[in-house]
Amino acid sequence: MIDAAGLRVMKAIADEGSFTSAANALGFTQPAISQMVRRLEQRTGTVLVERYGRQVRLTEAGRVLARHAVGVLAALDAAEEEITAIAGLRAGRVRLQAFPSSSATLVPRSLAIVKARHPDISVTFTEAEPPESLAALRAGDCDIAVVFAYEGQDLGELEEDLSLLVTRHLLDDEVRLVVPRAHPLADAGTASMADFADEEWIAGCPRCRGYLLSLATGVGFTPNVAFETEDYVAQIGLVSAGLGVALVPDIILGAAKHDDVVSLPLSPPSRRQILAVTTPDLQRVPAVGAALQALCEAARAAAGSSRTQASGAEAPALVTG
């Protein structure tokens, strides 16, 4: 096997014309250079250097190695420089996939943190619900998956691979019942699912609809789902028009505000857990570690802002999942 050290020796001998000069150029002793040449000749099975007293001359095979050494060593030096840049956060790429509603607050804040601290790191972001993002993580198509799971429910396919993945808890996102401001129970302070058994409901993504059904079934009714949309802004708009009630998480209510609705905490409380998921090896990559840290900081900010539910701000165009 020809290694980089052997190639550097052959190039130095070609450039300097003697073992002694090559040793001085590389910072080795002359015996060390001789030993490295002998080892390289053993590995290649042929003579690489002809010796004439204190002078040496490369054989045809030696000249081939010296010629190829130029390109190979240049490529290795370039690779080493790139790796050093990545390790020092002067370069790097992070591929982030996150469920759509996190793109309203959590993802933008984290991307802004990374850009401010490490402007040379490139972060790409695509929206994907947890089953798809976790599949992409396992397939090597993303580096971090931001996922959610409702209380009492697992993370689907993640459960099978939990021992192979690394999770960072970002925040517990409270789920509230959103009702029209004119609703008779809008001033109740808290909401029991059973009190809304006769209402028309607005449901979201498949997992969100499943959670709604689970909560309703738990108190003895099947929800009458009149409208279905994965766009949380559309859900709030439908509620504001008096067309039904909906379950909406805090992370959305902090971003998609509306004067004509009221959000009520459920009794008993209902929450979903938001996690950042990666692999044990990827979490040691500096750029990925920086992105995870930014997500944690953004989550703390999102948790703080979600505690205050102001109304009247214009909602973003699309918030789903």
C-alpha positions, -999 to 999 in steps of 0.1 A, spaced: 0 0 0 14 34 -10 8 60 17 10 98 17 43 98 36 59 76 10 47 99 -18 61 129 0 95 112 2 96 103 -35 86 138 -44 113 153 -21 140 130 -36 130 140 -71 131 177 -61 163 176 -40 184 149 -57 197 132 -26 185 114 6 202 140 27 186 170 10 153 153 10 156 146 47 164 182 54 134 194 33 110 171 51 125 174 86 136 138 88 169 121 93 188 106 64 184 70 78 147 76 82 144 85 45 164 54 35 142 32 56 110 47 41 123 42 6 131 5 14 97 0 28 81 16 -2 101 -6 -25 90 -37 -6 54 -26 -9 56 -19 -47 78 -49 -54 103 -29 -75 133 -7 -72 125 30 -70 159 47 -65 193 41 -80 222 51 -57 254 67 -70 275 75 -40 258 104 -23 236 111 -52 205 92 -61 184 89 -92 149 77 -95 141 46 -116 113 47 -141 89 34 -114 102 60 -90 96 87 -115 60 75 -120 54 77 -82 70 112 -80 49 124 -109 16 111 -94 27 124 -60 22 160 -71 -15 156 -78 -22 132 -50 -5 154 -24 -22 185 -37 -56 168 -34 -48 156 1 -36 191 12 -68 206 -2 -89 179 16 -71 186 48 -77 224 45 -114 218 38 -117 194 68 -99 220 90 -123 246 79 -153 224 87 -139 215 121 -133 251 128 -168 262 117 -153 281 88 -173 259 64 -198 231 65 -233 221 54 -263 211 75 -295 196 59 -325 203 82 -359 188 78 -387 200 101 -425 197 103 -443 226 87 -456 244 118 -421 247 132 -412 269 102 -433 297 117 -410 305 146 -386 277 157 -368 272 124 -363 308 114 -350 317 148 -325 289 147 -313 296 112 -308 333 122 -286 322 151 -265 300 129 -261 327 103 -251 353 129 -225 331 146 -212 310 117 -219 328 84 -198 303 64 -220 274 74 -247 265 48 -280 253 62 -306 240 38 -342 235 51 -371 215 38 -405 208 53 -415 173 61 -437 156 86 -420 133 112 -424 100 93 -408 114 61 -381 134 79 -370 104 101 -369 82 70 -347 109 53 -324 109 84 -320 71 83 -314 72 46 -287 99 50 -307 125 31 -308 149 61 -287 157 91 -313 169 116 -350 161 118 -373 182 139 -403 161 149 -432 162 172 -452 136 192 -484 141 211 -486 130 248 -494 94 250 -483 87 214 -449 75 202 -429 88 173 -440 61 149 -410 47 131 -386 65 154 -396 42 182 -380 13 163 -347 31 158 -345 50 191 -314 31 202 -297 42 169 -306 79 171 -299 108 193 -328 131 204 -326 166 219 -358 177 237 -366 212 224 -399 221 241 -432 210 253 -458 226 231 -492 230 248 -522 223 226 -552 246 231 -588 246 220 -595 276 197 -631 288 196 -648 319 181 -647 349 203 -685 350 204 -687 313 216 -707 309 248 -677 292 265 -650 316 252 -647 331 287 -646 298 305 -609 300 312 -603 263 305 -619 239 281 -631 203 286 -633 183 254 -666 168 267 -682 203 267 -676 205 229 -689 171 219 -717 187 199 -695 212 180 -683 209 145 -646 204 144 -618 216 121 -591 190 118 -555 192 106 -528 168 94 -534 130 97 -515 127 130 -533 158 143 -567 143 133 -557 111 150 -549 129 182 -582 148 181 -600 115 177 -581 100 206 -589 129 229 -626 129 220 -629 91 222 -613 93 257 -642 114 270 -669 95 251 -677 111 218 -667 110 181 -659 145 168 -680 158 139 -652 169 115 -668 194 92 -635 208 76 -600 194 71 -570 215 63 -533 211 72 -529 249 71 -532 261 107 -539 297 95 -568 283 75 -580 265 106 -580 297 127 -597 315 98 -625 289 98 -629 292 135 -630 330 134 -658 327 108 -678 306 133 -676 274 114 -662 252 141 -636 247 168 -600 234 165 -570 221 184 -540 244 178 -506 243 194 -490 272 212 -461 275 187 -487 284 161 -508 307 183 -477 328 190 -473 334 153 -508 332 137 -529 356 158 -565 366 152 -588 391 169 -619 369 164 -608 338 182 -600 328 218 -576 300 228 -585 280 258 -561 256 277 -575 221 278 -584 205 311 -567 182 317 -538 199 299 -527 185 265 -492 189 250 -470 177 222 -433 172 225 -409 187 200 -376 170 194 -345 174 173 -332 141 161 -299 132 146 -274 103 146 -246 97 171 -220 104 144 -236 134 130 -240 151 164 -202 152 166 -199 172 133 -192 208 143 -218 224 120 -245 199 130 -236 206 167 -239 243 161 -273 239 144 -286 217 173 -274 244 198 -292 270 178 -324 250 178 -323 246 215 -319 284 220 -347 291 195 -369 266 213 -363 284 246 -373 317 230 -404 301 214 -414 286 247 -412 320 263 -432 338 236 -459 312 235 -468 319 271 -481 353 260 -510 349 236 -515 384 222 -540 388 194 -545 411 164 -513 405 145 -515 395 108 -511 358 104 -484 343 81 -495 328 48 -491 291 55 -486 272 88 -492 235 88 -484 203 105 
